[in-house]
Amino acid sequence: MIKLTTTEIAWIIGELDRNAAINTNAATNPEASTIEKGLLNLKAENLTSISNKLQKALDNGDKRIAII
């Protein structure tokens, strides 16, 4: 079993949020194609979703996270 501290999870959340912001900003680049913009926005949404799930686990004081 792998153990992560709440601090490590918080760092992961921070990096997910930072990368989501980078992708969102890159999607606003006028040189990006429509497909690129769509993919960047989708990636940002996915990163934000993962971040929110981990934050919810921290807020609830969950001790276990299922990997499915």
VEXLUMLUM-701585 format. One record per residue (C-alpha): residue in one letter; y, x negated, z; residue number from 0. Coordinates in nm, 3 decimals, decimal comma. Layout:
REM residues N
  rest        y        x        z   nr
     a        Y        X        Z  NUM
...
***
This chain:
REM residues 68
  rest        y        x        z   nr
     m    0,000    0,000    0,000    0
     i    0,351   -0,121   -0,080    1
     k    0,624   -0,070    0,177    2
     l    0,995   -0,050    0,099    3
     t    1,271   -0,032    0,356    4
     t    1,544    0,229    0,345    5
     t    1,784   -0,052    0,259    6
     e    1,574   -0,151   -0,041    7
     i    1,561    0,212   -0,157    8
     a    1,939    0,236   -0,113    9
     w    1,981   -0,076   -0,331   10
     i    1,757    0,079   -0,597   11
     i    1,965    0,397   -0,587   12
     g    2,283    0,192   -0,629   13
     e    2,142    0,010   -0,930   14
     l    2,021    0,333   -1,089   15
     d    2,367    0,485   -1,046   16
     r    2,534    0,171   -1,181   17
     n    2,312    0,169   -1,489   18
     a    2,368    0,542   -1,544   19
     a    2,743    0,480   -1,543   20
     i    2,705    0,190   -1,787   21
     n    2,507    0,412   -2,025   22
     t    2,754    0,697   -1,992   23
     n    3,043    0,462   -2,071   24
     a    2,856    0,308   -2,365   25
     a    2,801    0,658   -2,507   26
     t    3,178    0,701   -2,533   27
     n    3,209    0,396   -2,760   28
     p    3,344    0,518   -3,094   29
     e    3,129    0,260   -3,274   30
     a    2,807    0,414   -3,136   31
     s    2,620    0,642   -3,373   32
     t    2,541    1,000   -3,283   33
     i    2,179    0,908   -3,216   34
     e    2,282    0,616   -2,994   35
     k    2,519    0,838   -2,798   36
     g    2,248    1,098   -2,748   37
     l    1,995    0,840   -2,632   38
     l    2,245    0,674   -2,397   39
     n    2,335    1,009   -2,244   40
     l    1,967    1,099   -2,206   41
     k    1,895    0,767   -2,036   42
     a    2,192    0,818   -1,803   43
     e    2,064    1,166   -1,713   44
     n    1,716    1,028   -1,640   45
     l    1,852    0,748   -1,423   46
     t    2,070    0,992   -1,232   47
     s    1,776    1,226   -1,180   48
     i    1,562    0,946   -1,036   49
     s    1,849    0,832   -0,816   50
     n    1,901    1,185   -0,684   51
     k    1,530    1,222   -0,602   52
     l    1,525    0,895   -0,410   53
     q    1,848    0,984   -0,229   54
     k    1,701    1,320   -0,130   55
     a    1,394    1,143    0,011   56
     l    1,621    0,914    0,216   57
     d    1,837    1,203    0,336   58
     n    1,529    1,400    0,443   59
     g    1,386    1,100    0,626   60
     d    1,070    1,114    0,416   61
     k    0,825    0,836    0,496   62
     r    0,611    0,878    0,184   63
     i    0,693    0,910   -0,184   64
     a    0,418    1,027   -0,417   65
     i    0,368    0,851   -0,747   66
     i    0,225    1,097   -0,997   67
***
